[in-house]
Each structure stands twice: as structure tokens, then as C-alpha cells.
Amino acid sequence: MPHGFPAPDTRNPLVLPDGSLHEGTVFLRPAIDHPRWIVGDYTYASAHQVPDDWAQRLAPYLHPAAPERLILGRFCQIADGVVFVTASANHRRDGISTFPFAIFDGFGDNRPSLPGPDPATFPDTVIGHDVWLGQGARILPGAQIGSGTIVGTGAVVGGRVPPYSVVAGNPGRVVRRRFDDSRVARLLEVAWWDWPIGRILANEALICGGDAAALAGA
């Protein structure tokens, strides 16, 4: 890999000054073996206390037979304490009681206390590319977070978030856009995250800078 940059299948990509690996930082694609997760290359998560099971730590309600998926793009950054509250965490809420009687009684088919079989009841949670999820953020079932978005510490985010937004608070709200619409459109067209890693590293200064036109010409 150019400049010694770790390969995307490296589980622990962060090397400390003493040469040891930082066990609390992982590229998620090689760290997670779960049928309902889809993770892009170089997306990483960090934790102060290293979990035995990263999938369980990050998405505790997403069991292997769940109908929904958790989809993460490339180059996402997931801070300590982030939790994805996926759709299987939901209780039925269209009737008088939300109590899930069926889960304490062997589930069973079509139990009235379970959410209905409609696929819309179990939407996928989709995180775009190059999204930064700040410490302790909660991502709600079915959230659709656009590429380049920054989610602030402790934010609780649901619904659809436009690309290159900054989201904060509970409930999470877009507090500003990172770039104007024309620059956002250009950045989405460039889609630098899809480039080969050598080209990305060669253009690191442009990718980390603010000149979308220059990046488009790279």
C-alpha cells in the first residue's frame, strides 16, 4: 500500500509510537462477520473499552435473522459510544399497548404484539461515505445520513439527512450545511471515496482542503 497505508482488510490499522497496535480502533469490514451488516472499505470505529463483539456493541438490536440491514459507506469515522438503534428494536406503537408480549412467549407467527410483516416496518439504516459520527451519537431506525455529514457528540439522529450537513442535538437537527449546493453537487459527482487508494493518498491535500473545483480536476 502506498506510504505504508493499511490495507482495507487490516483489523487494527492504527500503529502506536511503540510499534504496538491500538486494539480499540478497527476497520469494521474485517472486524465484523454479520449477515445484516454491509460495511465499506476503511470505515473505522474506536472504543475506550475494547468489545469482544464490535457488531453487538455498535448495533445491539441487529440480530442475524433481522429483516433490516445496517449499511455503512467507505471512510466513515465512528467514535466511542456510538449506537445504531436498528429497526428490530421497535415495538408496535399503533395500538393501546406497546408491550411486546410475544418476545416472552416464544415469538410465534403473526403475534399481535409484534410489529407487522410490512417491510416498511423494518427499514434499513444507511450511512453514506465519509460520515463522522461523534462520541455517543444515537442513530435511529431507518436513518439515511448523506455522505460527508458530521453528527455531533450525543446527537440523536433519525430520518433523512442531506449530504455534507452538520447535525446536532436531540432530536438531531441540521444546524448548517458544510458547503453550498453547487459544491455539494460537485463533491458527490467527484466521489473521491471510490478512487483507488493510491490516487486518494496522492490527492490527500485536496481532499482535506476546501477547493471542490481543484479536487474535481485531480
C-alpha positions as CSV (number, residue, x, y, z in Angstrom):
1,M,0.0,0.0,0.0
2,P,1.4,3.5,-0.8
3,H,3.1,5.3,2.1
4,G,2.5,2.2,4.2
5,F,-1.2,3.0,4.4
6,P,-3.0,-0.1,5.8
7,A,-4.9,-2.4,3.5
8,P,-8.7,-2.3,4.0
9,D,-8.7,-5.9,5.4
10,T,-6.5,-4.8,8.3
11,R,-8.4,-5.3,11.5
12,N,-6.3,-2.9,13.7
13,P,-4.9,-0.2,11.4
14,L,-3.6,2.2,14.0
15,V,0.1,1.7,15.0
16,L,1.2,3.4,18.2
17,P,4.6,5.0,18.6
18,D,6.0,1.9,20.4
19,G,5.0,-0.2,17.4
20,S,2.0,-1.9,19.1
21,L,-1.5,-1.9,17.6
22,H,-4.3,0.2,19.1
23,E,-6.8,-2.6,19.9
24,G,-9.6,-0.1,20.4
25,T,-9.5,1.1,16.7
26,V,-10.7,-1.2,14.0
27,F,-11.5,-1.2,10.3
28,L,-15.1,-2.6,10.7
29,R,-15.2,-4.7,7.5
30,P,-12.6,-7.2,8.7
31,A,-13.8,-6.9,12.3
32,I,-17.4,-7.8,11.8
33,D,-18.8,-11.0,10.5
34,H,-22.6,-10.5,10.5
35,P,-25.1,-11.1,7.7
36,R,-27.1,-7.9,8.2
37,W,-24.1,-5.6,8.1
38,I,-22.7,-4.1,4.9
39,V,-19.5,-2.1,5.5
40,G,-17.4,-0.1,3.1
41,D,-13.6,-0.2,3.0
42,Y,-11.6,1.9,5.5
43,T,-14.6,2.7,7.7
44,Y,-13.4,2.5,11.3
45,A,-14.7,2.6,14.8
46,S,-13.0,3.4,18.1
47,A,-13.8,2.4,21.7
48,H,-12.2,3.2,25.0
49,Q,-13.1,-0.3,26.2
50,V,-12.4,-2.9,23.5
51,P,-15.5,-5.0,22.9
52,D,-15.4,-8.7,22.3
53,D,-18.1,-8.3,19.6
54,W,-18.0,-5.0,17.6
55,A,-21.3,-5.7,15.9
56,Q,-23.1,-6.3,19.2
57,R,-21.5,-3.1,20.7
58,L,-22.5,-0.9,17.8
59,A,-25.8,-2.3,16.8
60,P,-27.2,-4.4,19.8
61,Y,-30.6,-5.0,18.3
62,L,-29.5,-6.2,14.9
63,H,-29.6,-9.9,15.2
64,P,-28.6,-12.2,12.3
65,A,-32.1,-13.0,11.3
66,A,-33.3,-9.4,11.4
67,P,-35.2,-8.2,8.3
68,E,-33.4,-4.9,8.2
69,R,-29.7,-4.1,7.3
70,L,-27.1,-1.6,8.5
71,I,-25.2,-0.2,5.6
72,L,-22.1,1.9,6.1
73,G,-20.2,3.6,3.3
74,R,-16.5,3.9,2.8
75,F,-14.2,6.1,5.0
76,C,-16.7,6.6,7.8
77,Q,-15.4,7.5,11.3
78,I,-17.3,6.2,14.3
79,A,-16.4,7.5,17.7
80,D,-16.6,5.8,21.1
81,G,-20.2,5.2,22.4
82,V,-22.0,5.4,19.0
83,V,-25.0,3.1,18.9
84,F,-27.1,2.2,15.9
85,V,-30.7,1.6,17.1
86,T,-31.9,-0.5,14.2
87,A,-35.5,-1.3,13.3
88,S,-35.7,-4.6,15.2
89,A,-35.6,-2.5,18.4
90,N,-39.0,-1.1,17.7
91,H,-42.2,-2.1,19.5
92,R,-45.6,-2.0,17.9
93,R,-47.0,1.5,18.6
94,D,-50.2,1.7,16.7
95,G,-52.4,0.2,19.4
96,I,-53.1,0.7,23.0
97,S,-50.1,-1.1,24.5
98,T,-46.5,-1.1,23.2
99,F,-45.7,-4.2,25.4
100,P,-44.0,-7.0,23.4
101,F,-45.8,-10.0,24.9
102,A,-44.7,-12.3,22.1
103,I,-41.0,-12.0,22.8
104,F,-41.5,-13.5,26.2
105,D,-43.7,-16.3,24.8
106,G,-41.6,-17.9,22.0
107,F,-42.5,-15.2,19.5
108,G,-44.8,-17.3,17.2
109,D,-46.1,-16.2,13.8
110,N,-48.2,-13.1,13.4
111,R,-48.4,-12.5,17.2
112,P,-50.5,-9.2,17.6
113,S,-47.9,-7.7,19.9
114,L,-45.2,-7.8,17.3
115,P,-44.6,-5.2,14.6
116,G,-46.3,-6.2,11.3
117,P,-44.6,-8.0,8.5
118,D,-44.7,-5.0,6.2
119,P,-41.1,-4.3,5.0
120,A,-41.6,-0.6,5.7
121,T,-41.7,-1.5,9.4
122,F,-38.1,-2.6,9.2
123,P,-36.2,0.0,7.1
124,D,-32.5,-0.3,6.5
125,T,-30.3,2.2,8.2
126,V,-27.9,3.7,5.6
127,I,-24.9,5.8,6.3
128,G,-23.1,7.4,3.3
129,H,-19.4,7.8,2.7
130,D,-17.0,9.9,4.7
131,V,-19.5,10.4,7.6
132,W,-18.2,11.3,11.0
133,L,-20.4,10.1,13.9
134,G,-19.3,11.9,17.1
135,Q,-19.0,10.4,20.5
136,G,-22.2,8.9,22.0
137,A,-24.3,9.6,18.9
138,R,-27.5,7.6,18.6
139,I,-28.6,6.7,15.1
140,L,-32.3,5.8,15.0
141,P,-34.1,3.1,12.9
142,G,-34.2,3.8,9.2
143,A,-31.9,6.9,9.3
144,Q,-30.5,7.9,6.0
145,I,-27.4,10.0,6.5
146,G,-25.8,11.6,3.5
147,S,-22.2,11.4,2.6
148,G,-19.8,14.0,4.1
149,T,-22.1,14.6,7.1
150,I,-20.8,15.4,10.6
151,V,-23.0,14.2,13.5
152,G,-22.2,15.9,16.8
153,T,-21.5,14.4,20.1
154,G,-24.6,12.9,21.8
155,A,-26.9,13.7,18.8
156,V,-29.9,11.5,18.3
157,V,-30.5,11.3,14.6
158,G,-33.3,9.9,12.5
159,G,-34.9,10.5,9.2
160,R,-33.1,11.7,6.1
161,V,-30.0,14.0,6.4
162,P,-28.8,15.8,3.3
163,P,-25.1,15.2,2.3
164,Y,-22.5,17.5,3.8
165,S,-24.7,18.6,6.7
166,V,-23.7,19.2,10.4
167,V,-26.3,17.6,12.7
168,A,-26.5,18.3,16.5
169,G,-29.0,17.9,19.4
170,N,-31.8,15.7,20.5
171,P,-33.8,15.4,18.3
172,G,-30.9,15.8,15.8
173,R,-31.3,18.8,13.5
174,V,-29.2,20.2,10.7
175,V,-27.6,23.2,12.1
176,R,-25.7,24.1,9.0
177,R,-24.5,22.8,5.6
178,R,-20.8,22.4,5.2
179,F,-20.8,23.7,1.6
180,D,-23.2,25.4,-0.7
181,D,-25.4,23.3,-3.0
182,S,-23.1,23.7,-6.1
183,R,-20.0,22.5,-4.2
184,V,-22.0,19.6,-2.6
185,A,-23.2,18.5,-6.1
186,R,-19.6,18.7,-7.4
187,L,-18.2,16.7,-4.5
188,L,-20.9,14.0,-4.9
189,E,-20.0,13.8,-8.6
190,V,-16.3,13.5,-7.8
191,A,-17.0,10.7,-5.2
192,W,-13.3,10.6,-4.2
193,W,-14.1,7.7,-1.8
194,D,-14.4,5.5,-4.9
195,W,-10.9,6.3,-6.2
196,P,-8.1,3.8,-5.8
197,I,-6.3,4.3,-2.5
198,G,-3.1,5.4,-4.3
199,R,-4.9,8.2,-6.0
200,I,-6.6,9.2,-2.8
201,L,-3.3,9.5,-0.9
202,A,-1.7,11.4,-3.8
203,N,-4.6,14.0,-3.5
204,E,-4.8,14.0,0.3
205,A,-4.2,17.8,0.5
206,L,-7.1,18.5,-1.9
207,I,-9.4,16.0,-0.2
208,C,-8.8,17.6,3.2
209,G,-8.9,21.1,1.8
210,G,-12.0,23.1,0.7
211,D,-11.5,23.6,-3.0
212,A,-14.0,21.4,-4.7
213,A,-13.1,22.6,-8.2
214,A,-9.4,21.7,-7.7
215,L,-10.4,18.3,-6.4
216,A,-12.7,17.8,-9.4
217,G,-9.7,18.4,-11.7
218,A,-7.4,16.0,-9.8
